[in-house]
């Protein structure tokens, strides 16, 4: 794995983890996913209750989720280097979010 590939996969791992843990996603898909493992949300789509459990614990912590997402990306990369092209849009999204945060002062 080259340094560029490492950075792309690192950014993609962060972005996917952020989507799974913190964001509603298109058509609230990530809220629905979190609900399937028992996580409940309030009226504003903020996490309200996180039950004890392996999957609910993973999907409530970006640090925990990033380990599993990173492991999945690594395994997929070993199977086929074409996984790079799956990770690239997520990495580009992460860069855009970081640049927006820096330039907007948020």
C-alpha positions as CSV (number, residue, x, y, z in Angstrom):
1,X,0.0,0.0,0.0
2,X,1.4,3.4,-1.0
3,X,1.3,6.4,1.2
4,X,-1.5,8.0,-1.0
5,X,-3.6,4.8,-0.7
6,X,-3.0,4.8,3.1
7,X,-4.3,8.4,3.3
8,X,-7.2,7.7,1.0
9,X,-8.3,4.7,3.1
10,X,-7.7,6.6,6.3
11,X,-9.9,9.5,5.2
12,X,-12.5,7.0,3.9
13,X,-12.5,5.2,7.2
14,X,-13.2,8.4,9.1
15,X,-15.9,9.5,6.7
16,X,-17.8,6.1,6.7
17,X,-17.5,5.9,10.5
18,X,-18.9,9.4,10.8
19,X,-21.8,8.6,8.6
20,X,-22.6,5.4,10.5
21,X,-22.4,7.1,14.0
22,X,-23.3,10.7,13.6
23,X,-25.4,11.4,10.5
24,X,-28.9,10.7,9.3
25,X,-27.8,9.9,5.8
26,X,-30.0,10.0,2.7
27,X,-33.5,9.0,3.4
28,X,-32.4,8.6,7.1
29,X,-30.7,5.3,6.2
30,X,-28.1,5.5,9.0
31,X,-30.8,6.4,11.6
32,X,-32.7,3.3,10.5
33,X,-29.5,1.2,10.7
34,X,-28.8,2.5,14.2
35,X,-32.5,1.8,15.2
36,X,-32.1,-1.8,14.0
37,X,-29.5,-2.4,16.8
38,X,-31.7,-0.7,19.4
39,X,-30.4,2.9,19.4
40,X,-33.3,5.4,19.7
41,X,-33.3,9.0,18.5
42,X,-35.3,12.0,19.7
43,X,-37.5,14.1,17.4
44,X,-34.4,16.0,16.2
45,X,-32.7,12.8,15.2
46,X,-30.2,13.1,18.0
47,X,-29.2,9.8,19.8
48,X,-31.4,9.5,22.9
49,X,-30.8,6.0,24.2
50,X,-28.0,3.6,23.6
51,X,-28.8,0.1,24.9
52,X,-26.1,-2.2,26.2
53,X,-24.9,-4.5,23.3
54,X,-22.1,-5.1,21.0
55,X,-23.6,-3.6,17.8
56,X,-25.2,-0.7,19.5
57,X,-21.9,0.0,21.3
58,X,-20.1,0.0,18.0
59,X,-22.6,2.2,16.2
60,X,-22.6,4.8,18.9
61,X,-18.9,5.5,19.0
62,X,-16.9,6.7,16.0
63,X,-13.7,5.5,17.5
64,X,-15.1,2.0,17.8
65,X,-16.7,2.0,14.4
66,X,-13.5,3.2,12.8
67,X,-11.7,0.1,13.9
68,X,-14.2,-2.2,12.2
69,X,-14.5,0.0,9.1
70,X,-10.7,0.1,8.8
71,X,-10.5,-3.6,9.2
72,X,-13.1,-4.1,6.5
73,X,-11.3,-1.7,4.1
74,X,-8.1,-3.6,4.7
75,X,-9.6,-7.0,4.0
76,X,-11.3,-5.7,0.9
77,X,-8.1,-4.1,-0.3
78,X,-6.2,-7.4,0.2
79,X,-9.0,-9.2,-1.8
80,X,-9.0,-6.6,-4.6
81,X,-7.0,-3.3,-5.0
82,X,-10.1,-2.0,-6.8
83,X,-11.5,-1.2,-3.3
84,X,-9.4,2.0,-3.7
85,X,-12.1,3.3,-6.1
86,X,-14.8,2.5,-3.5
87,X,-12.9,4.4,-0.8
88,X,-12.0,7.4,-3.0
89,X,-15.4,9.2,-3.0
90,X,-15.5,8.9,0.8
91,X,-12.0,10.3,1.1
92,X,-12.8,13.2,-1.2
93,X,-16.0,13.9,0.9
94,X,-13.8,13.9,4.0
95,X,-11.4,16.4,2.5
96,X,-14.3,18.6,1.4
97,X,-15.7,18.6,4.9
98,X,-12.3,19.3,6.5
99,X,-11.7,22.2,4.1
100,X,-15.2,23.6,4.7
101,X,-14.7,23.4,8.5
102,X,-11.3,25.2,8.3
103,X,-12.5,27.9,5.9
104,X,-15.8,28.6,7.6
105,X,-14.3,28.6,11.1
106,X,-16.6,25.8,12.4
